[in-house]
């Protein structure tokens, strides 16, 4: 069984990930995409049109959260609750 701090860190970005998915799913890019199976993947790219600035900021926050999980200093103090 992993130590408690690693367990907590592995789920600390989950809420933010769900918000990013929800935001992308509601974006015009995903709604109007011709292939629904690839819509989230393709609209998640930074250069894609039809995704709000708010979604892009949440994506950046999620990426930072994931990077913080690898930061040794954050392993001691834990990731902030996103």
Secondary structure, 3 states (H helix, E strand, C coil): CCCHHHHHHHHCCHHHHHHHHHHHHCCHHHHCCCCCCCHHHHHCCCCCCCCCHHHHHHHHHHHHHHHHHHCHHHHHHCCCCC
